[in-house]
Amino acid sequence: MDIKVEMVVVNCPLCGGRRSSPLYREDPYQMVRCSNCKFIFANPRPTLDFLYDHYQRYFPEGEEEREAWRKMMKPVFTRAAQLILKYRERGRLLDVGTGFGFFLEEMRQRGWEVFGAEISQKAVTYAREVLGLTIYSGPFETLSLGDEEFDVISGFYVIEHLPEPMKFLRKCYTLLKPDGLLFLRYPHTTPIKTLLRFFGIENRLYDLPSHLSDFSPKLLQGALERVGFHRVQHLIGGYTLPKPLGKRLASIFFGSLSEGVFYLSGRHFLFPGVSKTLLAFKGERP
């Protein structure tokens, strides 16, 4: 069934710039590069109403598909939990875009007080009724939550979905306690798109309209520092385990390769094109 997509032209979500140049097209969508700050984002993009409806259909149906999702993300969630526990052993954690709540389940088992935010009603119902989790329903930016409530806010493959990433970062800053930790996992797709185009390989790796932007580590760090975060760290580590064998083997290979190169370089070289993990701490607001 064809779904009509209503589109809106937007300024750069990072700097507000009005000028951009086309970069890649995945019909009926296109990614552009801001002429001012070089951020890559979808323009025009679907309306907020369309995106809300889109995420009501986003997650898979059925127990088998949910378990495949859990297994796919398990290595990433385990590695994330280990990193967070190095920061502190117990506390209050909010997971934004929590989906079915599997990361919250992981952290609850480790003694944390956990909360989630999710827009998909299907996922909210499962997380609440099956896993017994506390989930705030609706767009994160509109939720009424108290200032400085959380020790950690996490978001796994979330920021690239958001129409207004700067608003998301500012809200995270407000909700975190002093020196609280923001933990993000995000893709970095453009280097792979560029490589595949060089070889003439067509693809839809941007995953439009789900993904509305593509952050480089440099631009994401700059955005965080403008909001007031400091001690920003980018890491390579962990990989997903998709159900299809080919995708799983590719994820393991490139994840292991990029992590090996990262540590052999003294934790300096971030392999282009693979997902990154980011840790940032709440500092003084600039």
C-alpha positions in Angstrom: 0.0 0.0 0.0 1.4 3.4 -1.0 1.4 6.0 1.7 1.3 9.6 0.8 4.2 11.5 2.3 3.6 15.2 3.2 6.9 17.1 3.2 8.1 20.4 4.6 11.3 22.4 3.7 13.4 23.1 6.8 16.5 25.1 7.8 19.6 23.3 9.0 18.6 21.6 12.4 22.1 22.4 13.8 22.9 25.9 12.9 19.6 27.2 11.3 21.3 27.9 8.0 19.0 28.3 5.0 21.4 27.2 2.2 22.3 23.6 1.4 23.3 21.5 -1.5 21.9 18.1 -2.5 24.0 15.1 -1.5 22.2 11.8 -2.0 18.7 10.9 -3.1 16.7 7.9 -1.9 13.3 8.6 -3.7 11.2 10.3 -2.7 13.6 11.7 -0.1 17.0 13.4 -0.4 19.8 14.2 2.0 21.5 17.6 1.7 24.6 19.2 3.2 24.3 22.5 5.0 26.4 25.2 3.2 27.3 26.8 6.6 28.1 24.0 9.1 28.2 21.0 6.7 25.6 19.0 8.7 23.9 16.3 6.6 20.1 16.1 6.9 16.9 15.3 5.1 15.4 18.3 3.2 12.5 18.5 2.6 11.5 16.1 5.4 8.2 14.5 6.3 5.8 16.4 8.5 5.7 15.7 12.3 2.3 14.1 11.9 3.6 11.8 9.2 6.6 10.8 11.4 4.4 10.1 14.4 2.2 7.8 12.3 5.4 6.2 10.8 6.6 5.2 14.2 3.4 3.5 15.1 4.3 1.0 12.3 8.0 1.0 13.0 8.5 -1.9 15.4 8.0 -5.6 14.4 4.9 -7.6 15.3 5.0 -10.9 17.2 7.1 -12.5 19.8 9.6 -14.1 17.4 10.4 -10.7 15.8 10.7 -9.1 19.2 13.1 -11.7 20.3 15.2 -11.2 17.2 15.3 -7.5 18.0 16.4 -8.3 21.6 19.2 -10.6 20.3 20.3 -8.1 17.7 20.8 -5.4 20.3 22.1 -7.6 23.2 25.9 -7.1 22.5 25.5 -3.3 22.3 23.4 -3.2 25.5 25.8 -5.3 27.4 28.8 -3.2 26.4 26.8 0.0 27.2 26.0 -1.3 30.7 29.6 -2.1 31.4 30.6 1.4 30.4 27.9 3.1 32.5 28.9 1.0 35.5 32.4 2.4 35.3 30.8 5.8 35.8 28.7 4.8 38.7 27.3 1.6 40.2 23.7 2.7 40.9 21.4 5.6 40.0 18.4 6.8 38.0 18.5 6.2 34.2 16.2 7.4 31.4 16.4 5.6 28.1 15.0 7.8 25.3 13.5 5.9 22.3 13.6 2.8 24.5 11.5 0.7 22.1 10.4 -2.5 23.8 12.5 -1.6 26.9 15.3 -4.3 26.6 18.1 -1.9 27.7 16.0 -0.8 30.7 15.6 -4.5 31.6 19.4 -4.9 31.4 20.0 -2.0 33.7 17.2 -2.9 36.1 18.9 -6.3 36.6 22.1 -4.4 37.6 20.3 -2.5 40.3 19.4 0.7 38.6 16.1 2.6 38.9 15.0 2.8 35.2 12.6 4.9 33.1 11.9 5.0 29.4 10.5 7.4 26.8 8.9 6.0 23.7 6.7 7.3 20.9 5.5 3.9 19.6 2.3 2.9 21.4 2.9 -0.8 20.5 6.3 -0.7 22.1 5.1 1.2 25.1 2.3 -1.3 25.8 4.8 -4.2 25.7 7.4 -2.5 27.9 4.7 -1.6 30.5 2.6 -4.7 30.5 5.1 -7.5 29.8 8.3 -6.1 31.3 6.7 -4.0 34.0 8.7 -0.9 33.2 7.9 2.8 33.8 7.5 4.3 30.3 6.7 7.9 29.4 4.6 7.9 26.2 4.9 10.5 23.5 7.6 12.7 21.8 10.5 13.1 24.3 10.8 16.9 23.8 7.1 17.4 24.9 7.3 15.3 28.1 6.9 17.0 31.4 9.8 15.8 33.6 11.6 17.5 36.5 14.9 19.2 36.1 18.0 17.3 37.2 16.2 14.0 37.7 18.6 11.5 36.2 22.1 10.4 36.6 22.3 8.9 33.1 20.3 9.5 29.9 20.8 7.0 27.1 19.7 6.9 23.5 20.5 4.0 21.2 20.2 4.9 17.5 17.8 7.7 18.4 19.4 11.1 17.6 19.4 10.4 13.8 15.7 9.9 13.9 14.9 13.3 15.4 13.6 16.4 13.5 15.2 18.7 16.1 18.3 17.2 17.5 19.4 20.4 19.3 16.2 20.5 21.2 16.8 16.9 22.2 20.3 17.6 23.5 19.1 20.7 25.4 16.4 18.7 27.1 18.8 15.9 28.0 21.1 18.6 29.6 18.2 20.0 31.6 17.1 16.6 32.9 20.5 15.4 33.9 21.9 15.9 37.4 25.1 18.0 37.7 27.9 16.0 36.1 25.3 13.5 34.8 26.2 11.2 31.9 24.7 11.3 28.4 25.3 8.0 26.6 24.5 7.9 22.9 24.9 5.3 20.1 24.6 6.6 16.6 25.3 5.5 13.0 27.7 7.3 10.7 26.5 6.4 7.2 27.9 8.9 4.8 31.4 7.4 4.4 29.8 4.1 3.4 27.5 5.8 1.0 30.4 7.6 -0.6 32.4 4.4 -0.9 29.5 2.5 -2.5 28.8 5.3 -4.9 32.5 5.1 -6.0 31.9 1.5 -7.0 28.5 2.2 -8.6 26.5 0.3 -6.0 23.0 1.6 -5.4 21.7 1.4 -1.8 19.3 3.0 0.6 21.6 3.0 3.7 20.3 6.3 5.0 17.0 4.5 5.8 14.9 7.5 5.0 12.4 8.6 6.3 13.3 7.0 9.6 16.7 8.6 9.7 16.6 12.4 9.2 20.3 13.2 9.7 23.8 11.8 9.7 26.1 13.0 12.4 29.9 13.0 12.1 31.7 12.7 15.4 33.1 16.2 15.0 29.7 17.9 14.4 28.0 15.9 17.2 30.7 16.9 19.7 30.4 20.6 18.7 26.6 20.4 19.2 27.1 18.9 22.6 29.6 21.5 23.7 27.3 24.4 22.6 24.6 23.0 24.9 27.0 22.7 27.8 28.3 19.2 27.8 32.0 18.5 28.3 34.5 15.6 28.6 33.0 14.2 25.4 34.4 10.8 24.4 33.8 8.9 21.2 34.3 5.1 21.3 34.2 2.2 18.9 32.8 -1.0 20.5 30.1 -3.5 20.3 28.1 -4.6 17.2 24.6 -5.6 16.5 23.5 -9.1 15.5 20.9 -8.8 12.8 18.9 -12.0 12.0 19.9 -12.4 8.3 23.2 -14.2 8.3 24.9 -12.0 5.7 24.2 -8.8 7.7 25.2 -10.5 10.9 28.6 -11.6 9.6 29.2 -8.1 8.1 28.3 -6.5 11.4 30.7 -8.8 13.4 33.5 -8.3 10.9 33.4 -4.6 10.6 32.6 -4.1 14.2 35.6 -6.2 15.3 37.9 -4.6 12.7 36.9 -1.0 13.6 37.3 -1.8 17.4 40.7 -3.4 16.8 41.9 -0.4 14.8 40.5 2.0 17.4 42.5 0.5 20.2 45.7 -0.1 18.2 45.6 3.6 17.4 45.6 4.5 21.1 41.8 5.2 21.0 42.3 7.9 18.4 41.1 6.5 15.0 37.3 6.3 14.6 36.8 4.0 11.6 34.6 5.9 9.1 31.1 4.5 8.5 30.6 2.3 11.5 28.4 3.1 14.5 29.9 5.2 17.3 29.4 5.3 21.0 29.5 8.7 22.7 29.8 9.6 26.4 29.4 13.3 27.5 29.0 14.8 30.9 26.9 17.7 32.0 29.0 20.8 32.6 28.3 24.5 33.2 25.8 25.9 30.7 27.7 28.3 28.4 
